[in-house]
Amino acid sequence: MKHARISGRRLAAALLTLSTVTAVTGTLVTASAFAATTAEGRCAPTAAGLLPVGAEVVSTGAYGYVTTCTDENGTTALEWHHTDGTVTTLSGPKAYDSTSDYMLTGDGSMFTAYNPATTTYANLNIGVLGPGAQLVGIVRDSLFVSVPSGTENYRDLWKLTQVNGVVQKTKLSSRARNVDFKVVATDGTNMVVLGTEMVQDTSGLKPAWWRATTGAFNNSVVDWGGSTGTAQWSQSSTGALTADWQAWVHSAPEGGLEIRAEKLGTTTVTRIPLTGAMTGAVVAGIVGDTILYGVPGTATAENPSPLYARSLTDAGAQPYKLLDNFSSVAHAPDGTLLVRGFGADGDGVFRISGSGGTRPTVALETSTGRVLAIQVTDSKVLSTVNLEKPGTTVPMEWTLSRGNATVDLTLTHQTTGKKLVQRLTSVSGNRYTYAWGGILDNTSAPNGDYTWKITATPTDGVGGPATAQGAFRVTRTTNPHDFDDNGSTDVFARDASGVLWRDDLFDWPVGSQINTARRTKVGPGWNTYKQIEAVGDIAGLPYGDLIALDGSGVLWQYIGKRDGTFTPRIKVGGGWGGYTKLAGGSDLNGDGRADLLATDASGVLWFYKGTGDDLAPFATRVKVGSGWGVYNQITAVGNIAGSSAGDLVARDTSGVLWLYQGNGTGGFSTRVKVGSGWGAFSQLVGAGDVNADGRPDLIAYGAGGTYVYRSTGSATAPFARLTTNLYAGEGTKFNSVS
């Protein structure tokens, strides 16, 4: 058992009554949140120096702290945990207060005050005040008692103080009223009182709730005279009062409930809305400039009820969790709090301390020795993930109620069912993190909805596995050369036997090299076509399509299915056999749809505007111009030079490559020479944005090697070469690349 001697001269305490005494300062009314885990039962420690699992803290101060526990037979016991580590069973105390030297016994009309400093008793006989007297608060050695007065349930408030062995009784209420109230907080000098009474208005009698802050020792009269906006309270309601702050649960002007904290001597007010599961929250206390609150005692270790903290001086502060669960709190005279609960450090009684605006310190004061079943207490996963920027990693983090666990993560893409399974690494005992690199099934992760699930399995065998799950969405910018909806370029190649293959590229270069992710067989039978062209989205869906021209002059459309495969082919039309070259996949007129270019045997270039209609994907052709017969390759590359629409590159028979910038109407500006030596390549492919820099790029394939030419955005020097392992050693294997 760990105890640190608390500064101050009085025993701290706060306990709600076990019989007729129903409310005293600074205590949370709770049933224990724990079940017995050993043969000794809930109210007996499993070993010397440990806290019983069913114990709730009710006081703390200079002489240690006091706990209460009700066993399986309904018997209640109180124990005084001394600062030297010893424990004394107390017989019959009914109530305590955080700033009181006294523990009180009694039957409601007579109380015996026990002073732990002197181990003496003093009788405070209040029977003369009449039957039905109720203790409603204690501040130091003063009792505050509600006493019946006359008829109609009227009551008065009295203060009882023993001076030189004589009990002095002082009436504090200005007049008897049909009122109920209790002291909910004290700083040892002043107190916060909550009250309710029935008031008359035009609709009849109705309850009004009010709050008053008054001196506890100057005999100031408490006048309950109407509502002050305080929320409806019960005997379990709490508040907080320090030298700087007072706080309580309040009726929000907008409706519902809120915590209202006021800085004393100023007009500073902090409002914390209480909605949803937090509607039943109470003010557990204030440490420095930090308020603590939550819903106590409503949960078990299998369903925690956290203790939250929030700064009162930072206007933009967000609440954060101090403990995974709490069930009772006692306020010490030195400003610290003693809290029964559990967190990452274990299960037991915790000391919470701090000053100013610093985050409170949480230290385990006494442990129950119980190892709790593992729970996932916190998850931090973004709801939307953008994987467009090269090198992006997605941080994910989970916190468990304790360490000693293996944690496995499963990410699942909902459309394809593909999964990633990863064993996580602990970074600080009970905290586990993972930085996802955007890779799924060894390729760039596709767009769409994902689910995540973690399974935490205890390594010590205590309890079963714990799970948590959630969802997020991955987004990537549309790439016209993407066929499996992961934003990265796919390239198609047909071999000599007519089999079509798809290579998925990683678009995040490593060491200035573009690497392949996977090769997938599309299928055989593609040797019936004399040209295959990836043409981007021509069917109105946000992923790529193919067209293929057969030997009889019929043009066919293959609509992408988002997973790298295609629907059965659709006939576009006949009469296309007169064209020697097709170039598609670029928006040439700036309308947002992919278009098609074709050159005929006489060297005339024709423009086919994309319609977005899968049944009629191209509009009537428009003549661009003649003289294009000097080129043996034309390739639509997208907007690589910053013009108003897509561009075209054309290679002449001497191997010189020329750039034609689109003018936005399907035509082109005057050509610009890119350079010579391009005759070494058998295929030039406008491949979309290969390296994820926001500009479309070019892939060149040939016997001498395959290269990626990234676009620079310059019309005079539009390309810079990158290496790639695409088609390495396969420069003569494929007769069509698109």
C-alpha angles and dihedrals in degrees: 000000000000119000130170116196108249118223116242135069104251134074110250118227146160124172138151115228124273094212129001096349101087108172139027136160125298102355131126116221105228144150112227114277093210138078127215112271101180139049090254090070133230098299100048123075117242090228139003113287094023129112120243110252091234096051120118122198115241105167143012134183148111095329100045128268139294129227134191128208134179113206132212091276094053094254114143122212131182124206131196110216104203123211089245091061098257122125127217125194111227121214118223108336113160107187146010140187131211093238099034127109089204140083110201130217126179149107100259097275100053126036128189115208117211116201109205092196092064100019088228133130129224123190116231102189110193096166091112088069089070138254120306096041112158129200107230102170149352128215113183106308095341124101122208112208133186110217129188114250120193121311138325093052093289115164139189131211118235133183120214121198129169113225118182090340094310122112111229117202121202125183109222103179118093092215138353113266140172089264142140123195148152141198106250103175141013138179092202093267107044132030140206114228125196119199144172132197139169111257130188123237136152091288094050133253117351135162122263123195124209144170132214133186111205142159114269097207108031091073091238112175117248109219114192102199112155142318122316096185096271112153121247106283136197133196088276093059117118142189142180134237126181134158088273108026145036124192140174141153111283139187106255116230088231091053131268125055137306140173110249118201121184125193106227116245092016140074092242112130128177118199122197114188117225111209138152113355090000094064090100095049121135133200105256095184148291123261114188104315094335124100121210122206145151145128106291130205096003096107143055131221087270092055109029127207106208130217109230131201131201134179115247095199101049109079093201096044120138124208118256133189122259100174132014091227138005133181109172139018135196125193118224122211090240091064098258125120130225112211132188110216146088137266143150092309096054144269123308142060117339130199113219117195140160146130138227116349097328119120111265120256116236117203129173106242099181129001129214088214089231119138106217126219109262117263131182101237102176139019127191113188124142115245093218125032124193111200097179099103113082113251095021115159125188113224116217127179137182131184124206128203087245142355129248094090143115113229124202124190126205121192115191128191104218098210099050101021090230114154141203117204118192135174106224128223124229114236098184115008101277100020120091127188139185130187106206112208095204094257122133124176089353094301136086108290114259123238121261143061123340134183126210128202131179126196118200113198118191113237092203094059094241109138129340131287120294123216138195130180142183144153141248139175129236119211130189132175113261113262116196089214094052116106103170098048098247096115095244127111122268120198125200125211131179120211128211093270092056098255114143118217131192122211117197112207130209104236095202105087118223113207090347090303127119110220132199122241104195142339117225128189110236095186147273130276099063093121088087087078125079092199134022119190133185102220105177120233109346097146099062097258124116096247137066132285135194134225124199130192115211129207094263093058098258116139117215131195125216111195115211117240097205093251100075094270131097141229117248109289121273122211112241094184148282131267096065094115092095092070120093098189136025125195121185144156101074130102100233101173100040098245094122096253130104116253136197134232125198133183121206130212092269092057098255116145116218129197121217112191115218114241102189088233112124091205094051106017098170134052124222111299122260123204114244098182148288134263096066092121090091089074125081093187131037119178130184104220104173124239102329100151104044099258125142096270145002122319136220133218121202129188120209127213092266092059098255115142119216130195121220113190116212117245096203097253099077093273134097142233123240112303122258122208112243097183146279133269096064091120088086089078125078095196135032115192128192094219106180121237102341099172100035096243094127097258129095117248142202130241118204119198128190149125091279093057144287123270139180114228107201116206117245100197091245122119093206097046103019100164141054118186124240127184122239138183090222110127091355106179090003101093093129099031098088128056096190129036122178 
